[in-house]
Amino acid sequence: MHPVFVYTASRVGLLAVSLGVLYILGLHQPLILLVAAFLVSGVASYVLLSKQRDAVSERITKNRE
């Protein structure tokens, strides 16, 4: 499967999970919920998706040559 698709789908999945968890924890204001979910999913993706990010980088570098 294409690494860019896998990475993007993983990021969207993390955002959805973050939205759900924050909503369950009691954050019901839409704007604050969305901003908090973006922040949480951004940090989580930095930690959890390093392999996918490296694969995307390698694919882009290989295509430029």
N, C-alpha and C positions, 0 to 999 in steps of 0.2 A: 504494500500500500504506500502511497505517496507520503513522505514524511511531513510535508506542509499540511496536508489534510489531517493527519493523525494529531499533529501539534495543535492545530486550530480546533479540532473537535474536542481535544482534551481541555483546552482553555475554556471553551464554551461550557463543557461539562462541569468544570470547577466553578465557574460563575453560577451555574444553575444550582449546584449543591450549596454554595455559599448563600445564595438567596434563600433557599429553603431552610437552611439551618438558622440563619439570622431571623427569619420570619417566625420560626418555631420558638426561638429564644425571646420573642416579644418585640422585635423591631418592626413596627407596622407602618411607619411613615414612609411613603414610597420613595421620596428623594433621598432621605437618609439611608434607607435600606439599600438602594441601588449604589450609592457612593461607598457604603461600608462593604457591600459585596464585591465591588470592583477592587477595593483595597485588599480585602482578605484573599480573594482569588489571585490577585497579582503576586502577593507574597507566597501563597501556596504553590503557584505555578513556577516561581523562581526556584523553590526548593524541590518540588516533586517532579518537574518536567525537564530536568537538565539533559537527560539522554535524548529526548525528542528534540530539544532545542539544538543540541549538537548535531543531530542527524539532519535537521533543516539547514544548518550552517554548512555542513559538509556537502549537501546536495546543491546548494546555491554556488558554493565555491567550485564544485566540479562542473557545473553548467557554464560558468564564466570562462573556463579554460578552452 
